[in-house]
Amino acid sequence: MTSPDCRRGLALLAAAALLPGCSIISPVPAIELIKAAGGAAHHAVMYGPSQASNTVFHEPMTLSKLCIEYRPDGHIVDFVPALQAELKKHDVDSRVYEAGTPLETCGAWLKYSAAIAWDTTLFGNEYQPYLRQAALTLQTSSGRTLASSQYRLEGLLEAGKWSSTRDKLAPVVTALLTGE
């Protein structure tokens, strides 16, 4: 036999199940969970890791400093600071010079090209720029190429599309300096 309190609780539970806004077996939480999981997966893909490609590494070298040839046509505000931060992580100091500076100014030069694209983020409605591709070339003051490497956003899902510029450049700088 059941107690009156237990019967009252079961009656309330049954009544709650029949109410449209208070249903315990509503599919809405499951749908919300699926949407959240989809959003998390999308975030993981869009902000995921990047990788270097087309790396050509001619010879191991030990660099403690180099010069970066600045290109104002890059249109990516954080490109050079991200590049310098990654070089610093590898214990390489850098200075930025305008294009056309005599090559003899430095023993090694880092030259780059970059391209951006515009899109809206998930649930966003304003277009924002993001780094779509970058090519880095390390040269001696005589113009001999020591190494080159690229970043390119590829694939159907465009993994890493909204990662920071620094996260995109990190594997490229590592490949440029180490060949890995």
N, C-alpha and C positions, 0 to 999 in steps of 0.2 A: 504494500500500500504506500501511496505517496502522501507526503505531508501537504497541508494547505499552502505553505510557502512555495513548495516545489511546483504544485499545480498552477499557482498564480504566476510563477516565473515562466513556465511553459506557455501559459496563455499569452503573456506579454510578448514572448519570443515569437509565437505564431502570429499575433497581431502585427508585430513589427515587420515580419516577413511579407505580410499582405499589403502594407502601405507602400505606395509607389516611391516616395522620396527617401524612405528609411529602410529599404530592403537590405537584408544582410547578404543575400546571394546576388547582389547586383553585379553585372559584368563591368561596370565602370572602373572599379579598382584594377581589374586585370587589363583593361584597355589602357589605362593610365600607366601601368607598369610596362606594358609593351612600348608605349610611346617614349617613356623615359629610357628604356633600354636602347631603343633606336636612336634617340638623341645622344646617348653616351657613346654608342658605336660610331655615329657620325662624327662626334667630337674627336674620338680616338683616331679616326682616319684623317680628318682635316687638320689636326694638330700633331700628327704622328711624325716619326723621325724621317729625316731626308738622307740622301746618300750622294757621294761623289760619283761622277761618271766620266768616261773618256779621259782618264788620267794617263798622262805621259810623264814618266819620271826618268830623267836621263842619268843622273848620278847623285849619290848621297852628298849632302852638303851640310855644313854647320853654319848657320846664320845667327847672328846676334842682333843685327839691325838691317833694315831695308827701307827703301823709299817707295811710296805709292803714288802713281800718276793719277791725279784727280781728274775725273770726267764729269763735268757739270750736267751732261745730258742724261745721266743715269736716272734722275727723277725719283730716287729712293733716299729719303732723308737720313735714314739710319744705316745705310749701306757701309759707308766708310768707317763710322764708329764701331759697327759690328765686326767688320774686317779687322780693325786694329785691336779690338778686344780678343778676338780669336788668335791673332798673332802673339799678343802678350801672353796668352795662356800657354803658348809654346816657347816662351822666353825670347821672343823676337820683338825688339823695339821698332817702331816705324814712324816715319815722318811723311807728310802729305805735301806734294809739290804739284804745281800747275803743269798741264801738258806743255811740252816744248822746253822744259828745263833741261839743261845739258846733262846727258847721261853720265858724264864723269863725276857729277855731284855725289853719286852713291855707287857702291860696289854692286848692289843688287837692286833691281826694280820689280815691283809688282804692278802689272797692268791688268785692267779688268774691263769687262763689258757686262752690262746688266739690262734686263728687260722686265717691265712690270705689266700687270694686267689689272683689271678692275672687276669687282664682283661684290655681291652682298653676302654677309655671313648668315648662318642659320638663324632664323627668326629676326634678321636685321632687315632694314629697308633702305639704308644708305649705302651707296657704293663706296668701297674702300680699295686702295691699291695693295697689291701683294707682289712679292718677288716671284717671277715666273721662271726666269733662268739667269744664270751668271756664269761667266767664264773668267778664270784667273790664269795669268801667265807670269811665271817668275823668270826674269832675265838678268844677265850680267850687264855691266855698264858698256860692254862692247856689243850688246844686242844678242848674244847667244842665249838660246832658250834652255833653262835648266829643268823646268817642269811646267806642266799645265794640267788643269782639272776643271770640271764643269759641274754645275747644278742645273738640273732641268726638271720642272714639274711635269710628270708623265703619268700615263695610265688613265683608265676610265674613271677611277675614283679620285684622281689627283691627290694622293696621300700627302699630307703635310702642307696643303695649300695655305692654311692660316697659321702655320708655325711662324715664329719670329724670324726676322732676317738673319739674326745671329745663329739660330738653330739650323737654318738652311745652309749657312756658310761654314759651319763648324767642320763637317766631314770633308768639305772641299779644301779648306786650309790645311787640315791634317794630311790629306792626300798630297797636296802640293809640297809640303815640307818633309814628309816621311815616305811617300810613295805607297802608303797603305790605304 
